[in-house]
Amino acid sequence: MESNDLADSISPRILTLRDGRAVTVRSIRPEDKDMLDDAFERLCEEARYSRFFAVVRAVPKDILDPAAPGSRGHVVALVALSEKGSTQLMTGGARYVTDDAGETCEFAVTVADDWQGLGLARQLMETLIGIARARQIRRMDGVVLSTNASMRGLAARLGFKDTPYPDDYALRTISLELDDP
């Protein structure tokens, strides 16, 4: 298994949101760079900080081509796209990167400010969880800000355990055992 094979057999799927709008979810592609830059520019500073835990002014270079550790490491990176006239608009994204043994993965999810509250983050997370389970990954972990109530609430609704992050009161670890039904 290649460590950075992003397009690896993840078929595009249509998700319907609470307000009836639909988005297409598919693997991220190198040609998505301009759309990704535009989506990043539309994120408020708080959303950027919640995702990266730092003041970030530009899309990190490894977003389109992240590397996973070890020979069994794997990356899944998805984008959610809506139609806006004749163009597509990136409304969200989710990814996971496995550890070097390919048994656990760390996830991240981001939804554009004006697309929050519509169930997109939940559906992106459910998609990631399904892919990880199909690939027999045992556990999914995430690190979130203690103040990120919306992500912590979503994680709780999805069955994640929420525990203190070691030696940093500003962070929490959320974990889901994937071999649990």
HELIX and SHEET records of a PDB file:
HELIX    1   1 PRO A   30  ASP A   32  5                                   3    
HELIX    2   2 LYS A   33  ARG A   42  1                                  10    
HELIX    3   3 GLU A   45  PHE A   52  1                                   8    
HELIX    4   4 LYS A   61  ILE A   63  5                                   3    
HELIX    5   5 ASP A  113  TRP A  115  5                                   3    
HELIX    6   6 LEU A  120  ALA A  134  1                                  15    
HELIX    7   7 ALA A  149  ARG A  157  1                                   9    
SHEET    1   A 8 ARG A  13  THR A  16  0                                        
SHEET    2   A 8 ALA A  22  SER A  27 -1                                        
SHEET    3   A 8 VAL A  75  LYS A  84 -1                                        
SHEET    4   A 8 THR A  87  THR A  98 -1                                        
SHEET    5   A 8 THR A 104  VAL A 111 -1                                        
SHEET    6   A 8 ARG A 139  LEU A 145  1                                        
SHEET    7   A 8 LEU A 171  GLU A 177 -1                                        
SHEET    8   A 8 LYS A 161  PRO A 164 -1                                        
END                                                                             
